[in-house]
Amino acid sequence: MVHEFSIENIDHIADVLGVQPKKTGNIYRFEIKNESENRKLALEIHPELIVNGVPNSIITVYSHNTFLQLHNCVGFVASEMLHQVTFFGKTEGTTSGLIVEREAGCSYYANVNDDILKGDFTTLPVELMTCSVALSLTESIGMEGFSFEDE
């Protein structure tokens, strides 16, 4: 696995999102509320869930009308400046990202071609600019030699 959700990492996510998690077994649950805009969501981090004998981290978001799940989460970027955490997974030239905001907002981008993230976003069609900018910071995480298979 590229990334482990250590206690320090969970604490950093809590600081950025402004809420402490509730731990049940091996699951960390963050309940995020934005009273002024009447929004709330729950974020669950399932670190090292064993799937077919392989450790896998799964990130789940529940909101009023939405259920989102990111499998094979290999890392995250927590931005104190943006008040958001971007969880991401990479699979053979594509990136998927689940972004959770302190203000109880959430965005999900699936199977975005990595070439889109590496290029100049200003040359992209408007429909692709947002995902390019939102997921471009995942390119700063070293993935060289990564495999979901145990060594």
N, C-alpha and C positions, 0 to 999 in steps of 0.2 A: 504494500500500500504506500502511496506517495505521502499521505497525510494522516496523522492521528489526531483525534479530538481529545487532547490532553485537558486536564483541569484548567491549566493556564489559558488554553485556547477557548474553552467554554467561558471562562471569566472575561476574556477579551471580547467575545461576542456579546456577553451580557452587558458590558460597559458601553459598547457601541449602540446596542438596541435599547439601553436604558431600563432593562428589566432582568430580574434574577430568574434563573430556570428552576423548575421543579424536577427533581430526579426521581424516576420510578424505574427500578431495576437498572438497565443500561440505557435508558432513554432520557434525554434532556428535553423538557417542554418549556417554551417561552410563550407567555400569553401577553400579547402586545395590544394596547388600546390607545385609540386617538379619540378622546371624548368630543373635541371640538368639531370633528368631521364625522362623528358617529361611525367609526371604523374600528374593527378589531380582527385579529387573526391569531392563530396559534402556530408556532414553529416547533417541530420536533426533529431532533437530531438522534438518529439511530447509529451510533458508531460501531464499527466492526461487527455488523450483523453477518452471520455465517450463511452464505448462499451457495449451495452445491460444494461445500467444503472450502470456499474461498471467502476471506473477510471482505465485507462490502459496507460502505457507509451510505445510508439513505437519509435524505432530507425531505420532510413532509411539511406542507403548509395547508392548514384548514382555515377557511374563512366562511362568511355567510353563505355564499353560493359557489364556492370553489374548493376543489381538492387538487393539490399539485404535489408531485413526487419526483425527486431527482435521484436516480440510481447511480451507483458507481461514482459517488462524490470523491474526487481526488484532492480537493483543496478548497480553500476559501480565502477571500480578501475582505477584511473588515476595515471600513473607512470611517474613522471618527469624524472627519470633515463632512462627509456626505450623509452620516448617520445611517449607513446601510451595510449589510453583509452580503457579498456575492459568493454563493456556493457554486462550484462548477465540476463538471465531469467531462472527460475527453475520451473519444472513441475514434480511432482510425481516421484522423483528419477533420474531425468535427468537435465542436464544443457545445455543451448545453449548460445553461446557467439559470439559477434561481436566486433572485435578488429580493431580500427582505429589508424593509425600511423601518426605522424607529417610529415613524408616523403611521404604522400599520398598513403600509402599502406593500405590494408585491408585484414582481414582473418575472416572466419565465420566457426563456429563449431556448429552442431545442434544435439540435443538429445543425448548428451554424458552421459553415465551411471555414476552416482555420485561415484560408487565404483572405477571407473577408476581414478577419481580425488583424491581419498583418499589414494590410494595404492602407492606402490613404482614404479615409472615410468620406472625404469631400468629393471623391470621384464616384461614389456609389449612388444608386438610386435612393431617393428619399426613404423608401420603405425599408432599406437595409441600414441606413445611417445609425439609427438608435441602437440596434443590436450590436453593431460594430463598436460604437463608443462604449456601450455598457459592458461588453465582454472583453474589450481590448486589454484591460488590466489583468486578465487571466493569463495573458501571454508572458507576463513577467515572472511567473512561477515556473521553475525548472522542471521539465518533464522528461528530460533525457534518460533513456534506459527504463522508463516506466513500463510496468506490466502488472495486470491484476493477478497473475499467476505467482504462487509462492516460489521463491528462489531455492 
